[in-house]
Amino acid sequence: MSFIDTIKEKARESIKTIVLPEAQDIRVQEAARKVTDEGFAKVILIGDREKIKTEIDISDIEVINPEISPKFEEYAEAFYELRKAKGITLEQAHEILKSNIYFGTMMVKMGDADGLVSGSVCSTADTLRPALQILKTAPDTKLVSSFFIIDVPNTTYGEEGMFLFSDCGLNTNPNADELSEIAISSSKTWKELIGKEPRIAMLSYSTLGSAPLTDLTSKVIEATKLVREKCPDLSVEGEIQLDAALVPSVANKKAPESKVAGKANILIFPDLNAGNIGYKLVQRLANAEAYGPITQGIKKPVNDLSRGCSSEDIVGVVAITAAQAK
């Protein structure tokens, strides 16, 4: 069974409601149809059914037009209360809540939905801004970050070819404390989605002092120290090179005392350059499945899509979002 099939089965254990605010996109309509037919989540489309142009049968799928929703006034007043300290007036709240993405995010906030998936049309900023304004970060979480689940065929590295890569899509150049928070969030995500014990590699071009100390290596060393201080029970190693993190024979030479080296299943990249390049290399050269970027650290799950996504990509992200909502 593939990773995404496993996630769908997990989602079926407790059906969650996921909002899709880009109802005008044919790919979103196709995805809504597939999710509904497969039965692992309930989807709600946000838009005006009368104006949606489609050849997809969505007659049995709920479509909400914010401007005529009976919940509109309640949501607008709740949004005003959330944002009035930032200078938002009630009149402005009414205008803002006419936006599909803001209305959908308020549905999640108010408990009328469990998660939201957007980004086939909207930018990442347009997807995440309402989430950060309305839902905010999860308890005990300082930083919202992103991750990919990477499923590499024909390898025993990681968790039988399964990895979590972070951060590959959001934080450009995290400092040591931010990098430690990314690692901790990733460990929680790994347990929630994969159900296995996390083994975290804090990646660098140096392994345990093998290269001279620089600003680049010291950041990773400090981040590793912080992870250990914050979460003493987590298995984490750093700074560590990729080959030492994954390959047992290399680990035996470079980090023989490490409990993570040669067995890492979570790879934490030092910056967005490394993370983005790394996941795309593995995806393309190893013919791996790459699911993401998925966000972590928001109080309730909100996930961003690539604007080049397919309907199957959207289905996969809906499944992951539903599983996160558990």
BELCOR-V948520 format. One record per helix or strand. SS is the DSSP state (a for helix, b for strand). FROM is the first residue (numbers start at 1). TO is the last residue. Records with the same first field share a line. If there is no record, write none. Layout:
SS: FROM-TO ; FROM-TO
This chain:
a: 3-12 ; 26-38 ; 49-51 ; 66-68 ; 72-86 ; 90-96 ; 100-109 ; 124-134 ; 157-160 ; 176-193 ; 215-230 ; 242-246 ; 248-254 ; 272-285 ; 311-325
b: 17-20 ; 42-46 ; 62-64 ; 115-118 ; 137-137 ; 145-151 ; 162-166 ; 199-203 ; 235-240 ; 266-268 ; 289-296 ; 298-298 ; 302-304
